[in-house]
C-alpha cells in the first residue's frame, strides 16, 4: 500500500483504468467505432462461437473495452478522451459522415474545447482538448 497526501492508504496502482462500455450489436459497434471514429481493434474474445463478444479498441494511447456481456458497463456512461486539437478532430469525423451522428463542438466547455459524440448504445464520448 502507498500513502496518499491525506495520510490514507491506497492500493498500488500499476496502470490506467480502462472503461468498459456496453454494446448490444457488434455490427453497429464496428460501424461506429472502427469505420466512423477510426479506432483500431486490439483484440476480441468470445468464450465460444455465438456467445457475447468482448473487444478492446483504441485510438492511439486511449483504450476502451466494449462488451456484449450482461452486467458489463451501463448504457449512458460518459468517457472523457483527451485530443490534441478538438477542432481538427471535429472536422475529420464530420467529413466522414455518419447516418446517426451529427457531432458539434463546444469551444467554451469547462476543461477545454469538447466534441461530444454519442455511440449507438447511448454512451457519450467526450473528446476534449485540455487547457492549462
C-alpha positions in Angstrom: 0.0 0.0 0.0 1.0 3.6 -0.7 0.2 6.6 1.4 -1.6 9.5 -0.1 -1.2 13.1 0.8 -4.1 12.9 3.2 -2.5 10.1 5.1 -4.8 7.3 4.0 -3.7 4.1 2.3 -4.4 3.3 -1.3 -3.6 0.2 -3.3 -0.6 0.3 -5.5 -2.0 1.2 -9.0 0.0 -0.2 -11.8 -1.7 1.2 -14.9 -4.5 3.3 -16.3 -8.2 2.5 -15.8 -9.9 1.0 -18.9 -13.6 1.9 -19.2 -15.9 -0.9 -20.2 -18.8 0.3 -22.4 -21.9 -1.8 -23.0 -22.7 -2.6 -26.7 -25.7 -4.5 -27.9 -24.9 -5.1 -31.6 -21.4 -5.9 -32.9 -22.0 -4.6 -36.4 -23.2 -1.2 -35.1 -20.2 -1.1 -32.8 -17.8 -1.7 -35.6 -19.5 0.8 -37.9 -19.3 3.5 -35.3 -16.0 2.9 -33.5 -13.9 1.4 -36.3 -15.4 2.9 -39.5 -16.6 6.3 -38.3 -14.2 7.2 -35.4 -11.2 5.3 -36.8 -10.4 3.3 -33.7 -8.4 0.0 -34.1 -9.3 -3.3 -32.6 -6.6 -4.7 -30.3 -8.2 -8.0 -29.6 -11.6 -9.8 -29.4 -12.8 -12.6 -27.2 -15.8 -14.9 -27.1 -15.9 -17.9 -24.8 -17.3 -19.9 -27.7 -19.0 -19.1 -31.0 -22.4 -17.4 -30.6 -21.7 -16.1 -27.1 -21.3 -12.4 -26.3 -18.3 -10.5 -27.7 -15.8 -8.6 -25.6 -13.3 -6.4 -27.5 -10.6 -3.9 -26.8 -10.3 -0.9 -29.1 -8.0 2.1 -29.1 -7.2 5.4 -30.9 -3.6 5.9 -30.1 -3.0 5.8 -26.3 -6.6 5.7 -25.2 -8.0 2.3 -24.5 -11.7 1.3 -24.3 -13.3 -2.1 -23.9 -16.7 -2.9 -25.4 -18.8 -5.7 -24.1 -22.0 -7.5 -25.1 -22.0 -9.3 -21.7 -25.0 -8.6 -19.4 -23.8 -6.6 -16.4 -20.7 -5.1 -18.1 -21.0 -1.4 -18.4 -24.1 0.8 -18.1 -25.6 2.5 -21.2 -25.3 6.2 -20.9 -21.8 6.2 -19.5 -19.7 9.2 -20.3 -16.0 8.9 -21.1 -13.6 11.8 -21.3 -11.0 11.3 -24.0 -8.1 13.9 -24.5 -7.4 15.0 -28.0 -4.6 17.4 -29.3 -6.9 19.5 -31.4 -10.7 19.3 -30.9 -11.4 21.5 -33.9 -9.3 19.2 -36.2 -10.9 16.1 -34.7 -14.4 17.6 -35.3 -13.6 18.5 -38.9 -12.2 15.0 -39.5 -15.1 13.0 -38.2 -17.7 15.4 -39.7 -16.1 14.8 -43.1 -16.6 11.1 -42.7 -20.3 11.5 -42.0 -22.4 9.0 -40.2 -26.1 8.3 -40.7 -26.9 8.6 -36.9 -24.3 11.2 -35.7 -24.0 14.9 -36.1 -21.2 16.0 -33.7 -21.0 19.5 -32.5 -18.1 21.3 -30.9 -18.3 23.4 -27.7 -15.3 25.7 -27.7 -16.3 27.1 -24.3 -16.7 23.8 -22.4 -15.1 23.6 -19.0 -11.7 22.0 -19.4 -11.3 23.0 -23.0 -13.0 22.7 -26.4 -15.0 19.5 -26.5 -16.7 17.3 -29.1 -19.5 15.1 -27.7 -20.4 12.0 -29.7 -23.0 9.5 -28.5 -22.5 5.9 -29.6 -25.4 3.7 -30.9 -25.8 2.4 -27.3 -26.2 5.7 -25.5 -22.6 6.0 -24.3 -21.2 9.6 -24.5 -17.6 10.1 -25.7 -16.3 13.5 -24.8 -13.2 14.3 -26.9 -11.7 17.2 -25.1 -8.7 19.4 -25.9 -7.3 20.1 -22.4 -6.4 23.6 -21.5 -3.9 24.6 -18.9 
